[in-house]
Amino acid sequence: MNVEKRENPTKTAICGIINVTPDSFSDGGQFFAIEEALKQARKLMAEGATILDIGGESTRPGSSYVEIEEEIQRVVPVIQAIRQESDVLISVDTWKSQVAEAALQAGANIVNDITGLMGDEKMAEVVAKTEAQVVIMFNPVMARPQHPSSLIFPHFGFGETFTKEDLAEFEQLSVEELMTAFFDRALVRAEKAGISKENIMLDPGIGFGLTKKENLILLRDLDKLHEMGYPIFLGVSRKRFVINILEENGFEVNPDIEEGFRNRDIASAHVTSIAARQGVEVVRVHDVGSHKMAVEIASAIRLADHAENLDLKQYK
């Protein structure tokens, strides 16, 4: 069961986030226990999620490295518990090949790699061997480690991913050129490992080591990313640049206040609506309910040629 490509007349799929971590930026610690994670999985599926993304290591600014065995112990029991009662697509959010392999054996279908196969040289081999789907994310933190927007993030990957010459070249590129250069290298690695093109999705890495302007440019130009010929997997839910836009325009954003917490999800859903209108295949979100509504409206507009041609009096 694969995520369908953009040319098929289908709605944008919703991937619900379940962070089984004590320190994720939005819901850290909330679903740390298996029972709570399973309860959240049921809720997300009931609201319309067709993919669940399980993560055992926070990647927020200032987060700490999680040892491989610890990460496996966090994600595998949750994946097994979900798989026992549902055939929903399950994604494991990890850049470590051993964690990915354990998760796939436990019943996961997709590897969501925020290092785009570049952080662990064995990851591509694991994905190819298991014929899993993989999300290859553009990671600006790895491509521009000395950029001010990257310095607040932890180090991603084992060792140094790029040479000094690569990094010097990257510094001269625009954000869209940098994304293309990163994906070119990642896709070569995928091809060499034998990963089928049909099993690859691309993520533009919104919120990772990017300036506010760069985030907005990549979102504005998602059609350019589609030109690479792969489905898009997009994560913008509760990202800082979205909250910043609200703050600048006088909206309440304090998550400790109900209105502020709600505004973060409403604003994120607006971004999802724009993405769905552009034909993005998958959006990764925290609050499935609000994003489901955004997807339904935007997809109805995008797929207008397939709508029923009803007169006004026939509307239900």
C-alpha positions in Angstrom: 0.0 0.0 0.0 1.8 3.1 -1.2 1.1 6.8 -1.1 -0.3 7.7 -4.5 1.4 10.1 -6.9 0.1 13.6 -7.6 -1.2 12.8 -11.1 -3.9 10.6 -9.6 -7.1 12.5 -8.8 -6.9 11.9 -5.1 -7.1 14.1 -2.0 -4.1 15.0 0.1 -3.4 12.3 2.7 -3.1 13.3 6.3 -0.3 11.9 8.5 -0.9 12.2 12.2 2.0 12.8 14.5 2.7 10.6 17.6 5.9 11.6 19.4 6.8 9.0 22.0 9.5 11.3 23.5 9.8 13.3 26.7 11.0 16.5 24.9 9.4 17.1 21.5 8.7 20.7 20.8 4.9 20.5 20.7 3.7 17.3 22.4 6.8 16.0 24.2 5.9 13.6 27.0 2.2 13.6 26.3 2.2 10.2 24.5 5.3 8.6 26.1 3.4 5.7 27.6 2.2 2.9 25.2 -1.4 3.2 26.3 -1.5 6.9 25.8 0.2 6.6 22.4 -2.4 3.9 21.3 -5.2 6.1 22.5 -3.9 9.0 20.5 -3.5 6.8 17.4 -7.1 5.8 17.6 -8.1 9.4 17.9 -6.0 10.5 14.9 -7.4 7.7 12.7 -11.0 8.5 13.8 -10.4 12.2 12.7 -9.1 11.2 9.3 -5.4 10.3 9.5 -4.5 7.5 7.0 -0.8 7.5 8.1 0.6 7.6 11.6 4.2 9.0 12.1 5.9 7.5 15.2 8.9 9.4 16.5 11.2 8.4 19.4 13.7 11.3 19.2 13.0 15.0 19.3 14.7 17.0 16.6 13.7 20.4 17.9 16.4 23.1 18.6 18.3 22.2 21.7 17.2 18.5 21.8 19.6 15.7 22.8 20.8 12.6 21.0 18.9 9.4 21.9 20.9 6.2 21.9 19.8 3.6 19.3 18.5 1.0 21.8 16.6 3.6 23.7 14.9 4.9 20.5 14.0 1.3 19.5 12.5 0.7 22.9 10.4 3.9 22.5 9.0 3.3 19.0 8.8 -0.5 18.5 6.2 -1.3 21.2 3.9 1.5 20.0 4.2 0.3 16.4 3.4 -3.3 17.4 0.4 -2.1 19.5 -1.0 -0.1 16.6 -0.4 -2.9 14.1 -2.2 -5.4 16.3 -5.5 -3.5 15.8 -5.1 -1.6 12.5 -3.6 -1.9 9.0 -3.1 1.9 8.9 0.1 3.0 7.2 2.8 3.6 9.8 5.8 5.8 9.4 8.8 5.8 11.7 10.5 9.1 12.1 14.2 8.3 12.5 17.5 8.8 10.7 19.2 5.8 12.2 19.2 2.6 10.1 19.0 0.2 13.1 15.9 2.0 14.4 14.3 1.9 11.0 15.0 -1.8 10.5 13.5 -2.6 13.9 10.5 -0.5 13.2 9.9 -2.0 9.8 10.1 -5.5 11.3 7.5 -4.4 13.9 5.1 -3.4 11.2 6.0 0.1 10.0 5.7 0.8 6.2 7.5 4.1 5.8 10.8 5.5 6.9 10.7 9.3 7.5 14.3 10.3 7.4 15.0 13.9 8.3 18.6 13.5 7.1 17.4 12.4 3.7 19.4 9.1 3.7 22.6 11.2 4.3 22.9 10.8 8.1 23.4 7.0 8.2 25.1 5.4 5.2 23.3 2.1 5.9 19.8 3.6 5.8 19.4 3.4 2.1 20.3 -0.3 2.2 17.7 -1.0 4.9 15.0 0.8 2.9 15.9 -1.0 -0.3 16.1 -4.4 1.3 12.7 -4.1 2.9 11.1 -2.4 -0.1 9.7 0.2 2.3 8.7 3.7 1.3 11.0 6.5 2.4 10.6 10.2 3.0 13.8 12.0 1.9 13.9 15.3 3.7 16.0 18.3 2.6 18.0 19.1 5.7 19.4 22.6 5.6 21.0 22.1 9.1 23.3 19.5 7.6 24.0 21.5 4.4 24.7 24.8 6.1 25.9 23.8 9.6 27.3 27.3 10.3 24.2 29.2 9.3 22.7 31.2 12.2 19.4 29.3 11.7 21.2 26.0 11.9 23.3 26.6 15.0 20.4 26.2 17.4 19.7 22.6 16.1 21.5 19.4 17.3 23.9 17.6 15.0 22.1 15.3 12.6 23.8 12.1 11.3 26.9 10.1 12.1 30.1 11.9 11.4 30.4 14.6 8.7 28.0 14.2 5.8 29.5 16.6 3.4 33.0 17.6 2.5 34.4 21.1 3.1 34.2 21.7 -0.6 30.5 20.7 -0.7 29.8 23.1 2.2 31.6 25.9 0.6 29.6 25.4 -2.6 26.4 25.2 -0.7 27.0 28.6 0.9 26.8 30.2 -2.5 23.4 28.8 -3.4 19.9 30.1 -3.0 17.6 28.0 -0.8 15.9 26.4 -3.8 19.3 25.6 -5.5 20.5 24.2 -2.2 17.5 22.0 -1.9 18.0 20.7 -5.4 21.7 20.0 -4.7 20.9 18.1 -1.5 18.2 16.0 -3.2 20.5 15.3 -6.1 23.0 13.7 -3.8 20.4 11.9 -1.7 18.7 10.4 -4.8 22.0 9.2 -6.1 22.4 7.3 -2.9 18.9 5.9 -3.1 19.4 4.7 -6.7 22.8 3.1 -5.9 21.1 1.2 -3.0 18.3 0.0 -5.3 15.4 2.0 -3.8 12.6 2.1 -6.3 11.6 5.6 -7.5 8.0 4.6 -6.7 8.9 4.3 -3.0 10.3 7.8 -2.6 8.7 10.9 -1.3 10.4 14.3 -0.9 10.1 16.7 2.0 11.3 20.3 1.6 12.4 20.4 5.3 10.3 23.4 6.4 11.4 24.8 9.7 14.9 23.1 9.7 17.7 25.7 9.7 15.8 28.0 7.4 15.0 31.7 7.7 11.4 32.9 7.7 11.8 34.1 4.1 13.3 30.8 3.0 10.4 28.8 4.6 7.9 31.0 2.7 9.7 30.7 -0.6 9.8 26.9 -0.4 6.1 26.8 0.4 5.2 29.3 -2.3 7.1 27.2 -4.9 6.0 23.7 -4.1 5.2 23.2 -7.8 8.9 23.4 -8.5 9.6 20.6 -6.1 6.9 18.5 -7.8 8.8 19.0 -11.1 11.4 16.6 -9.7 8.8 13.8 -10.2 8.2 12.6 -6.7 5.3 12.9 -4.3 5.7 15.6 -1.6 5.5 14.9 2.1 5.1 18.2 4.0 5.4 19.0 7.6 4.5 22.6 8.7 2.3 21.9 11.7 3.0 24.4 14.6 6.3 25.4 13.1 7.9 28.5 14.5 7.7 30.7 11.3 3.9 30.2 11.2 3.6 31.3 14.9 5.9 34.3 14.1 3.5 35.5 11.4 0.6 35.3 13.9 2.7 37.2 16.5 3.6 40.0 14.0 -0.1 40.5 13.3 -1.4 40.7 16.8 -2.8 37.2 17.3 -2.6 35.3 20.6 0.0 32.5 20.3 0.7 31.5 23.9 0.2 27.7 24.0 -0.8 27.9 27.7 -3.9 29.8 26.7 -6.6 28.0 24.9 -7.0 30.7 22.2 -3.2 30.7 21.6 -3.0 27.0 21.3 -6.0 26.9 18.9 -4.6 29.7 16.8 -1.4 27.7 16.2 -3.4 24.9 14.7 -5.8 27.1 12.7 -2.8 28.9 11.1 -1.1 25.6 10.4 -4.3 24.3 8.8 -4.3 27.4 6.5 -0.8 26.4 5.3 -2.1 22.8 4.7 -5.0 24.2 2.6 -2.5 26.0 0.4 -0.4 22.9 0.1 -3.4 20.7 -0.7 -4.5 23.2 -3.4 -1.0 22.7 -5.0 -1.5 18.9 -5.0 0.8 18.0 -2.1 0.4 14.3 -1.5 0.9 14.1 2.3 0.7 16.6 5.1 2.2 15.7 8.5 0.2 17.3 11.3 -0.6 17.3 15.0 -4.3 18.3 15.0 -5.9 16.1 12.3 -9.4 17.5 12.7 -8.6 21.0 11.6 -6.3 19.9 8.8 -8.8 17.4 7.6 -11.3 20.3 7.0 -8.6 22.3 5.2 -7.8 19.3 3.0 -11.4 18.7 2.1 -12.0 22.2 0.9 -8.7 22.7 -0.9 -9.0 19.3 -2.6 -12.5 19.9 -3.7 -11.3 23.1 -5.5 -8.2 21.3 -7.0 -10.4 18.4 -8.2 -13.2 20.5 -9.4 -13.4 18.7 -12.7 -14.4 15.5 -10.8 -17.2 17.2 -8.8 -20.9 16.6 -9.2 -22.5 19.3 -11.4 -25.3 20.0 -9.0 -27.7 22.9 -9.2 -28.0 25.1 -6.1 -31.4 23.6 -5.1 -29.8 20.1 -5.2 -27.2 20.9 -2.6 -27.6 18.9 0.6 
